[in-house]
Amino acid sequence: MSAPVTRTVEIAAPVPRVIEVISDLENTDRWANEAKQAKVQEHDEQGRPTTIAVTLGALTFTTTATYTVAYTDSSVTLTCVDAKLIRESTIAYTASDAGDGNTHLEMASTMEVTVKGVPRWGLERAMGSSAEKNLQSIKKDAEG
């Protein structure tokens, strides 16, 4: 797998608020611009989604993928466990206290697809653009 595509943003909200926004996986526009819909399949004892089925659309492709979700106090990591067009994918959000009630949020994503002919640079460009949009959505929701 290639190196992760990484983007960051500063958010005028505390870490717990930012993690709360990211953890709202039923509202896909908060965490994945390319997500068309998401259905939570399992929850943990705290009520957070631990397995989700997502319909994704990027470039000219649409697929359904199942992700497991792991949480810490400062991170949310989604790992693809089943998809037709995705061989491997991990999306990790890591928040750190930037002081004065602000949060530094990093999103790192990796993806390998099964589709022939998709150039690595094109995939990385799409992933970077999506990451930037996702972080701006999280920022807007967390600061709002």
N, CA and C atoms as a LAMMPS dump frame, in Angstrom:
ITEM: TIMESTEP
0
ITEM: NUMBER OF ATOMS
432
ITEM: BOX BOUNDS ff ff ff
-5.0000000000000000e+02 5.0000000000000000e+02
-5.0000000000000000e+02 5.0000000000000000e+02
-5.0000000000000000e+02 5.0000000000000000e+02
ITEM: ATOMS id mol type element x y z
1 1 1 N 0.845 -1.172 0
2 1 2 C 0 0 0
3 1 3 C 0.888 1.231 0
4 2 1 N 0.483 2.255 -0.698
5 2 2 C 1.222 3.504 -0.771
6 2 3 C 1.142 4.256 0.545
7 3 1 N 1.964 5.292 0.654
8 3 2 C 1.932 6.145 1.844
9 3 3 C 0.562 6.801 1.942
10 4 1 N 0.111 7.09 3.163
11 4 2 C -1.203 7.724 3.316
12 4 3 C -1.237 9.137 2.738
13 5 1 N -2.408 9.517 2.269
14 5 2 C -2.669 10.897 1.884
15 5 3 C -3.123 11.581 3.164
16 6 1 N -2.429 12.652 3.562
17 6 2 C -2.679 13.294 4.846
18 6 3 C -3.018 14.768 4.648
19 7 1 N -4.037 15.219 5.38
20 7 2 C -4.434 16.627 5.398
21 7 3 C -4.722 17.016 6.845
22 8 1 N -4.598 18.3 7.153
23 8 2 C -4.852 18.774 8.51
24 8 3 C -5.688 20.046 8.486
25 9 1 N -6.302 20.335 9.642
26 9 2 C -7.078 21.558 9.797
27 9 3 C -7.058 21.951 11.278
28 10 1 N -7.125 23.229 11.533
29 10 2 C -7.273 23.739 12.895
30 10 3 C -8.746 24.069 13.103
31 11 1 N -9.291 23.628 14.24
32 11 2 C -10.71 23.788 14.519
33 11 3 C -10.884 24.508 15.851
34 12 1 N -11.723 25.525 15.863
35 12 2 C -11.994 26.296 17.082
36 12 3 C -13.058 25.577 17.912
37 13 1 N -12.682 24.396 18.408
38 13 2 C -13.55 23.576 19.261
39 13 3 C -12.646 22.599 19.992
40 14 1 N -13.053 22.143 21.174
41 14 2 C -12.224 21.197 21.92
42 14 3 C -12.233 19.797 21.289
43 15 1 N -11.224 19.015 21.598
44 15 2 C -11.071 17.669 21.042
45 15 3 C -12.339 16.814 21.205
46 16 1 N -12.957 16.761 22.403
47 16 2 C -14.151 15.908 22.523
48 16 3 C -15.271 16.295 21.558
49 17 1 N -15.45 17.58 21.301
50 17 2 C -16.488 18.024 20.355
51 17 3 C -16.137 17.564 18.94
52 18 1 N -14.886 17.673 18.55
53 18 2 C -14.455 17.264 17.209
54 18 3 C -14.658 15.755 17.039
55 19 1 N -14.271 14.967 18.037
56 19 2 C -14.452 13.514 17.967
57 19 3 C -15.937 13.171 17.92
58 20 1 N -16.767 13.91 18.635
59 20 2 C -18.22 13.696 18.598
60 20 3 C -18.768 13.886 17.181
61 21 1 N -18.32 14.928 16.5
62 21 2 C -18.779 15.189 15.13
63 21 3 C -18.34 14.061 14.2
64 22 1 N -17.086 13.654 14.288
65 22 2 C -16.579 12.589 13.424
66 22 3 C -17.32 11.277 13.69
67 23 1 N -17.663 11.037 14.943
68 23 2 C -18.316 9.784 15.339
69 23 3 C -19.767 9.684 14.872
70 24 1 N -20.325 10.772 14.381
71 24 2 C -21.706 10.764 13.888
72 24 3 C -21.714 10.2 12.469
73 25 1 N -21.444 8.898 12.369
74 25 2 C -21.268 8.249 11.066
75 25 3 C -22.561 8.018 10.311
76 26 1 N -23.681 8.225 10.961
77 26 2 C -24.959 8.084 10.261
78 26 3 C -25.229 9.298 9.37
79 27 1 N -24.559 10.405 9.642
80 27 2 C -24.648 11.603 8.807
81 27 3 C -23.367 11.683 7.987
82 28 1 N -23.363 10.983 6.876
83 28 2 C -22.138 10.773 6.105
84 28 3 C -21.472 12.049 5.61
85 29 1 N -22.234 13.134 5.441
86 29 2 C -21.604 14.357 4.956
87 29 3 C -20.632 14.933 5.98
88 30 1 N -20.67 14.441 7.213
89 30 2 C -19.751 14.91 8.24
90 30 3 C -18.384 14.263 8.136
91 31 1 N -18.284 13.132 7.474
92 31 2 C -16.986 12.467 7.451
93 31 3 C -16.526 11.995 6.09
94 32 1 N -17.414 11.937 5.111
95 32 2 C -16.978 11.439 3.803
96 32 3 C -17.778 12.08 2.686
97 33 1 N -17.144 12.979 1.976
98 33 2 C -17.814 13.654 0.864
99 33 3 C -18.252 12.692 -0.222
100 34 1 N -17.496 11.612 -0.403
101 34 2 C -17.836 10.666 -1.467
102 34 3 C -18.909 9.666 -1.037
103 35 1 N -19.33 9.719 0.235
104 35 2 C -20.361 8.807 0.722
105 35 3 C -21.744 9.29 0.297
106 36 1 N -22.482 8.398 -0.303
107 36 2 C -23.847 8.721 -0.729
108 36 3 C -24.852 8.38 0.359
109 37 1 N -24.563 7.321 1.107
110 37 2 C -25.407 6.938 2.245
111 37 3 C -24.623 5.975 3.12
112 38 1 N -25.023 5.88 4.383
113 38 2 C -24.394 4.948 5.309
114 38 3 C -25.468 4.328 6.18
115 39 1 N -25.261 3.06 6.476
116 39 2 C -26.188 2.353 7.357
117 39 3 C -25.363 1.683 8.446
118 40 1 N -25.662 2.046 9.689
119 40 2 C -24.958 1.447 10.814
120 40 3 C -25.462 0.02 10.993
121 41 1 N -24.527 -0.918 11.086
122 41 2 C -24.877 -2.324 11.262
123 41 3 C -24.701 -2.785 12.707
124 42 1 N -23.738 -2.195 13.412
125 42 2 C -23.49 -2.561 14.809
126 42 3 C -23.055 -1.329 15.584
127 43 1 N -23.363 -1.338 16.898
128 43 2 C -22.96 -0.261 17.81
129 43 3 C -22.164 -0.857 18.968
130 44 1 N -21.332 -0.042 19.603
131 44 2 C -20.648 -0.49 20.812
132 44 3 C -21.514 -0.184 22.031
133 45 1 N -21.006 -0.491 23.212
134 45 2 C -21.774 -0.303 24.442
135 45 3 C -22.059 1.175 24.733
136 46 1 N -21.326 2.077 24.087
137 46 2 C -21.569 3.512 24.247
138 46 3 C -22.515 4.058 23.179
139 47 1 N -23.002 3.183 22.295
140 47 2 C -23.93 3.598 21.252
141 47 3 C -23.272 4.11 19.988
142 48 1 N -21.938 4.041 19.922
143 48 2 C -21.228 4.516 18.725
144 48 3 C -21.204 3.416 17.666
145 49 1 N -21.283 3.802 16.384
146 49 2 C -21.215 2.805 15.317
147 49 3 C -19.866 2.086 15.314
148 50 1 N -19.886 0.753 15.206
149 50 2 C -18.652 -0.018 15.094
150 50 3 C -18.531 -0.728 13.754
151 51 1 N -19.647 -0.889 13.06
152 51 2 C -19.633 -1.442 11.707
153 51 3 C -20.658 -0.666 10.894
154 52 1 N -20.226 -0.17 9.725
155 52 2 C -21.132 0.581 8.856
156 52 3 C -20.998 0.087 7.424
157 53 1 N -22.104 0.113 6.706
158 53 2 C -22.115 -0.175 5.27
159 53 3 C -22.326 1.164 4.575
160 54 1 N -21.442 1.488 3.651
161 54 2 C -21.446 2.792 3.003
162 54 3 C -21.506 2.627 1.495
163 55 1 N -22.356 3.423 0.843
164 55 2 C -22.336 3.505 -0.608
165 55 3 C -21.445 4.683 -0.96
166 56 1 N -20.376 4.389 -1.682
167 56 2 C -19.38 5.4 -2.044
168 56 3 C -19.412 5.668 -3.533
169 57 1 N -19.185 6.919 -3.894
170 57 2 C -19.071 7.288 -5.297
171 57 3 C -17.918 8.259 -5.454
172 58 1 N -16.909 7.876 -6.223
173 58 2 C -15.756 8.734 -6.472
174 58 3 C -15.258 8.455 -7.879
175 59 1 N -14.637 9.475 -8.446
176 59 2 C -14.219 9.399 -9.849
177 59 3 C -15.473 9.03 -10.645
178 60 1 N -15.48 7.92 -11.352
179 60 2 C -16.688 7.517 -12.088
180 60 3 C -17.244 6.201 -11.563
181 61 1 N -16.842 5.824 -10.347
182 61 2 C -17.218 4.534 -9.8
183 61 3 C -18.123 4.68 -8.585
184 62 1 N -18.999 3.69 -8.409
185 62 2 C -19.838 3.603 -7.215
186 62 3 C -19.699 2.195 -6.672
187 63 1 N -19.579 2.076 -5.352
188 63 2 C -19.457 0.771 -4.722
189 63 3 C -20.031 0.833 -3.315
190 64 1 N -20.333 -0.32 -2.77
191 64 2 C -20.734 -0.422 -1.378
192 64 3 C -19.585 -1.06 -0.617
193 65 1 N -19.261 -0.481 0.525
194 65 2 C -18.152 -0.971 1.335
195 65 3 C -18.594 -1.086 2.789
196 66 1 N -18.026 -2.059 3.477
197 66 2 C -18.274 -2.217 4.902
198 66 3 C -16.999 -1.83 5.644
199 67 1 N -17.161 -0.968 6.637
200 67 2 C -16.036 -0.499 7.451
201 67 3 C -16.27 -0.853 8.907
202 68 1 N -15.191 -1.252 9.588
203 68 2 C -15.232 -1.341 11.039
204 68 3 C -14.691 -0.014 11.563
205 69 1 N -15.132 0.363 12.752
206 69 2 C -14.752 1.651 13.32
207 69 3 C -14.169 1.434 14.704
208 70 1 N -12.998 2.026 14.945
209 70 2 C -12.338 1.952 16.247
210 70 3 C -12.184 3.369 16.795
211 71 1 N -12.333 3.493 18.111
212 71 2 C -12.309 4.806 18.759
213 71 3 C -11.278 4.85 19.887
214 72 1 N -10.691 6.033 20.068
215 72 2 C -9.988 6.384 21.299
216 72 3 C -10.553 7.746 21.694
217 73 1 N -10.057 8.315 22.776
218 73 2 C -10.527 9.641 23.183
219 73 3 C -10.172 10.718 22.158
220 74 1 N -9.163 10.444 21.321
221 74 2 C -8.705 11.463 20.385
222 74 3 C -8.618 10.987 18.938
223 75 1 N -9.23 9.829 18.624
224 75 2 C -9.153 9.355 17.243
225 75 3 C -10.354 8.495 16.871
226 76 1 N -10.61 8.467 15.568
227 76 2 C -11.611 7.59 14.979
228 76 3 C -10.953 6.984 13.743
229 77 1 N -10.936 5.649 13.662
230 77 2 C -10.308 4.975 12.529
231 77 3 C -11.306 4.037 11.876
232 78 1 N -11.478 4.201 10.57
233 78 2 C -12.369 3.357 9.786
234 78 3 C -11.51 2.459 8.902
235 79 1 N -11.781 1.152 8.944
236 79 2 C -11.019 0.186 8.163
237 79 3 C -11.981 -0.614 7.296
238 80 1 N -11.76 -0.606 5.996
239 80 2 C -12.609 -1.351 5.068
240 80 3 C -12.351 -2.85 5.24
241 81 1 N -13.444 -3.589 5.45
242 81 2 C -13.332 -5.037 5.607
243 81 3 C -14.008 -5.795 4.472
244 82 1 N -14.786 -5.09 3.636
245 82 2 C -15.444 -5.751 2.512
246 82 3 C -15.9 -4.704 1.506
247 83 1 N -15.498 -4.879 0.249
248 83 2 C -15.931 -3.991 -0.833
249 83 3 C -15.566 -4.626 -2.165
250 84 1 N -16.353 -4.338 -3.182
251 84 2 C -16.086 -4.909 -4.499
252 84 3 C -14.958 -4.185 -5.229
253 85 1 N -14.918 -2.859 -5.157
254 85 2 C -13.935 -2.094 -5.92
255 85 3 C -12.743 -1.629 -5.086
256 86 1 N -12.776 -1.906 -3.775
257 86 2 C -11.702 -1.472 -2.884
258 86 3 C -10.996 -2.704 -2.325
259 87 1 N -9.684 -2.766 -2.537
260 87 2 C -8.898 -3.871 -1.999
261 87 3 C -8.568 -3.606 -0.529
262 88 1 N -8.125 -2.393 -0.229
263 88 2 C -7.789 -1.993 1.137
264 88 3 C -8.067 -0.504 1.29
265 89 1 N -8.535 -0.121 2.484
266 89 2 C -8.762 1.298 2.754
267 89 3 C -8.807 1.52 4.263
268 90 1 N -8.096 2.531 4.703
269 90 2 C -8.135 2.961 6.097
270 90 3 C -8.237 4.48 6.11
271 91 1 N -9.127 4.988 6.949
272 91 2 C -9.293 6.432 7.122
273 91 3 C -9.143 6.702 8.612
274 92 1 N -8.121 7.478 8.98
275 92 2 C -7.857 7.74 10.392
276 92 3 C -7.919 9.236 10.667
277 93 1 N -8.751 9.601 11.626
278 93 2 C -8.846 10.973 12.106
279 93 3 C -8.172 11.018 13.474
280 94 1 N -7.19 11.912 13.642
281 94 2 C -6.494 12.036 14.913
282 94 3 C -6.534 13.494 15.344
283 95 1 N -7.087 13.719 16.531
284 95 2 C -7.249 15.077 17.062
285 95 3 C -6.265 15.295 18.203
286 96 1 N -5.707 16.501 18.259
287 96 2 C -4.831 16.852 19.381
288 96 3 C -5.158 18.264 19.837
289 97 1 N -4.955 18.497 21.115
290 97 2 C -5.244 19.792 21.715
291 97 3 C -4.243 20.818 21.19
292 98 1 N -4.751 21.869 20.567
293 98 2 C -3.898 22.93 20.027
294 98 3 C -3.828 24.121 20.98
295 99 1 N -4.439 24 22.158
296 99 2 C -4.435 25.086 23.138
297 99 3 C -5.615 26.014 22.949
298 100 1 N -5.963 26.732 23.991
299 100 2 C -7.065 27.703 23.968
300 100 3 C -8.382 27.096 23.493
301 101 1 N -8.609 25.809 23.768
302 101 2 C -9.855 25.163 23.381
303 101 3 C -9.932 24.787 21.918
304 102 1 N -8.82 24.886 21.199
305 102 2 C -8.781 24.553 19.771
306 102 3 C -8.218 23.156 19.563
307 103 1 N -8.493 22.604 18.385
308 103 2 C -8.059 21.249 18.049
309 103 3 C -7.313 21.256 16.722
310 104 1 N -6.221 20.514 16.691
311 104 2 C -5.509 20.225 15.445
312 104 3 C -6.013 18.851 15.004
313 105 1 N -6.634 18.767 13.828
314 105 2 C -7.18 17.504 13.332
315 105 3 C -6.432 17.069 12.084
316 106 1 N -5.969 15.826 12.112
317 106 2 C -5.294 15.231 10.958
318 106 3 C -6.146 14.092 10.432
319 107 1 N -6.277 14.044 9.12
320 107 2 C -6.946 12.925 8.458
321 107 3 C -5.915 12.261 7.556
322 108 1 N -5.711 10.964 7.756
323 108 2 C -4.788 10.202 6.913
324 108 3 C -5.586 9.057 6.298
325 109 1 N -5.509 8.923 4.985
326 109 2 C -6.257 7.857 4.323
327 109 3 C -5.369 7.102 3.342
328 110 1 N -5.622 5.807 3.28
329 110 2 C -4.944 4.945 2.319
330 110 3 C -6.015 4.194 1.547
331 111 1 N -5.717 3.877 0.316
332 111 2 C -6.678 3.108 -0.478
333 111 3 C -5.967 2.409 -1.624
334 112 1 N -6.343 1.17 -1.81
335 112 2 C -5.951 0.395 -2.981
336 112 3 C -7.241 -0.096 -3.607
337 113 1 N -7.392 0.123 -4.91
338 113 2 C -8.615 -0.288 -5.595
339 113 3 C -8.343 -1.496 -6.487
340 114 1 N -9.413 -2.198 -6.821
341 114 2 C -9.295 -3.368 -7.697
342 114 3 C -9.523 -3 -9.155
343 115 1 N -9.901 -1.763 -9.411
344 115 2 C -10.201 -1.298 -10.767
345 115 3 C -8.903 -1.132 -11.552
346 116 1 N -8.825 -1.777 -12.684
347 116 2 C -7.643 -1.665 -13.55
348 116 3 C -7.629 -0.301 -14.231
349 117 1 N -6.439 0.227 -14.421
350 117 2 C -6.289 1.449 -15.197
351 117 3 C -6.466 2.741 -14.421
352 118 1 N -6.715 2.684 -13.113
353 118 2 C -6.813 3.909 -12.325
354 118 3 C -5.395 4.284 -11.908
355 119 1 N -4.878 5.414 -12.412
356 119 2 C -3.505 5.783 -12.075
357 119 3 C -3.388 6.18 -10.597
358 120 1 N -2.274 5.822 -9.979
359 120 2 C -2.047 6.13 -8.561
360 120 3 C -2.178 7.625 -8.311
361 121 1 N -1.618 8.452 -9.205
362 121 2 C -1.676 9.9 -8.994
363 121 3 C -3.118 10.391 -9.019
364 122 1 N -3.96 9.804 -9.857
365 122 2 C -5.362 10.207 -9.93
366 122 3 C -6.116 9.829 -8.667
367 123 1 N -5.828 8.633 -8.163
368 123 2 C -6.453 8.179 -6.918
369 123 3 C -6.011 9.072 -5.753
370 124 1 N -4.717 9.366 -5.675
371 124 2 C -4.214 10.207 -4.587
372 124 3 C -4.765 11.627 -4.678
373 125 1 N -4.908 12.133 -5.867
374 125 2 C -5.474 13.475 -6.047
375 125 3 C -6.932 13.5 -5.565
376 126 1 N -7.709 12.488 -5.945
377 126 2 C -9.111 12.4 -5.519
378 126 3 C -9.201 12.245 -4.004
379 127 1 N -8.32 11.432 -3.425
380 127 2 C -8.312 11.236 -1.975
381 127 3 C -7.968 12.535 -1.251
382 128 1 N -6.997 13.28 -1.772
383 128 2 C -6.606 14.549 -1.156
384 128 3 C -7.72 15.571 -1.214
385 129 1 N -8.375 15.671 -2.354
386 129 2 C -9.496 16.6 -2.506
387 129 3 C -10.635 16.236 -1.56
388 130 1 N -10.925 14.946 -1.474
389 130 2 C -11.977 14.482 -0.589
390 130 3 C -11.622 14.771 0.871
391 131 1 N -10.371 14.534 1.246
392 131 2 C -9.933 14.787 2.624
393 131 3 C -10.099 16.26 2.986
394 132 1 N -9.723 17.143 2.085
395 132 2 C -9.858 18.581 2.351
396 132 3 C -11.318 18.971 2.556
397 133 1 N -12.199 18.449 1.725
398 133 2 C -13.634 18.731 1.868
399 133 3 C -14.175 18.152 3.174
400 134 1 N -13.751 16.923 3.508
401 134 2 C -14.21 16.289 4.743
402 134 3 C -13.801 17.108 5.959
403 135 1 N -12.553 17.542 5.984
404 135 2 C -12.073 18.315 7.126
405 135 3 C -12.81 19.643 7.253
406 136 1 N -13.123 20.272 6.133
407 136 2 C -13.881 21.527 6.197
408 136 3 C -15.295 21.286 6.718
409 137 1 N -15.89 20.148 6.346
410 137 2 C -17.229 19.811 6.863
411 137 3 C -17.176 19.588 8.362
412 138 1 N -16.17 18.859 8.826
413 138 2 C -16.019 18.618 10.263
414 138 3 C -15.809 19.934 10.998
415 139 1 N -14.951 20.792 10.455
416 139 2 C -14.673 22.102 11.055
417 139 3 C -15.951 22.903 11.197
418 140 1 N -16.725 22.973 10.133
419 140 2 C -17.971 23.75 10.14
420 140 3 C -18.936 23.215 11.204
421 141 1 N -19.1 21.894 11.244
422 141 2 C -20.025 21.293 12.216
423 141 3 C -19.534 21.475 13.645
424 142 1 N -18.242 21.256 13.878
425 142 2 C -17.708 21.347 15.236
426 142 3 C -17.718 22.787 15.764
427 143 1 N -17.496 23.749 14.889
428 143 2 C -17.48 25.149 15.304
429 143 3 C -18.876 25.756 15.379
430 144 1 N -19.839 25.099 14.71
431 144 2 C -21.199 25.632 14.634
432 144 3 C -21.945 25.399 15.869
